[in-house]
Amino acid sequence: MNDDSQPSGKAPTFVTLYSWGTGSPVRVAEFRLTQSGTVELAIVEPTEATVARNYFDHGVDVDDDRRTVLPNEEPEMFMRGLLTPRRSSYYSFADESGADNPE
């Protein structure tokens, strides 16, 4: 898990959602920014995927929660928005763009 965020000018291309409900991180879902500029969601753990589906379907808050961005409207901003710190102790997002993940 890499928690480093991308520089402000470059959008992350691979963001993973982890669940901490068991005390250890469990990979729940993967958000991928494709070369064509769309965001794809891959569910890894279906029993924990409600949070990932909610963000994908309803968007993520950006600009200090002043607006919500959907993945099909502003894909790069959506990917950055996933990495915005949240007050959740059960789920966390990690930028794994530099990991050995094919794009």
HELIX and SHEET records of a PDB file:
HELIX    1   1 PRO A   46  GLU A   48  5                                   3    
HELIX    2   2 THR A   50  HIS A   58  1                                   9    
HELIX    3   3 PRO A   75  LEU A   82  1                                   8    
SHEET    1   A 4 VAL A  39  ILE A  43  0                                        
SHEET    2   A 4 VAL A  26  LEU A  33 -1                                        
SHEET    3   A 4 PHE A  14  SER A  19 -1                                        
SHEET    4   A 4 TYR A  91  ASP A  95 -1                                        
SHEET    1   B 2 VAL A  60  VAL A  62  0                                        
SHEET    2   B 2 ARG A  67  VAL A  69 -1                                        
END                                                                             
